[in-house]
Amino acid sequence: MTEHTPTPTRTPTAPRLARILLSAAVVLAAGVSGPAALADDHTSLTPPADTRTAEVSQDAGSATPLEIAAQRLPKVTAAQVLNLAAQQIGVRENSMGGGTKFHQWYMSSPRAQETAARDGGNIYGYANAPWCAMFVSWVGEMAGIRPTMGWDAYTVTHAKWFAENGHWGTVPTPGAVVYFDWQQGKSIDGIDHVGFVKQDNGDGTITTIEGNTGNGDVEQLVRPVSEVVGYGYPVYAG
């Protein structure tokens, strides 16, 4: 199985209307329900072009679909997401490579039915599948920001979702979703693994929090940036 470690009232202009319609599609596809484990208020956030972690513009015409979706979500910071991810350190897979709460959650989600239909097979195939993307998706769900974190079991598709929504770049900011290619390629199609950036160490390495590591658990690791394909940027508060 491919590693599943896997977008005053005024009349809008045509381009602006297209953005609004696209944002609605993103919200419907990703969903806005689910447990918000971290925060209960909402915010508007204006990101720089590459790193979408600052505040979103109030003008929907200049905001990305994910930024528009974020206005309906809890106000959650990158530090809160990283703390939630760090609390999972030590969660380990079973002898068959599955059995974690991340597998169980994903299999019970409507997304599992969608991705199984897309990729072939059925939801039971996720029971012992590589789970790094399920881990990232679970953190987004538990934080209440799934529509800007995305959810998938396949790293390549998850990365493409960030890129298609204008939240893809090369800057390792805290809380960014980091995608790796062990062959050090730079194509999204070559992605092997995914996790969270905890910090840029400034020496050609980053500290990460990842699920489905070589030891079969959630770990904090130091990785060389040479193995990084790129970064997806959820919408964070602050």
Secondary structure as UniProt FT lines:
FT   HELIX           14..30
FT   TURN            52..53
FT   HELIX           60..62
FT   HELIX           65..70
FT   TURN            71..72
FT   HELIX           78..86
FT   TURN            87..90
FT   TURN            95..96
FT   HELIX           101..108
FT   HELIX           110..119
FT   HELIX           123..126
FT   TURN            127..128
FT   HELIX           132..143
FT   HELIX           146..149
FT   HELIX           155..164
FT   TURN            165..166
FT   STRAND          168..169
FT   TURN            174..175
FT   STRAND          177..180
FT   TURN            182..183
FT   HELIX           188..190
FT   STRAND          193..200
FT   STRAND          205..210
FT   TURN            214..215
FT   STRAND          219..224
FT   HELIX           225..227
FT   STRAND          228..232
//
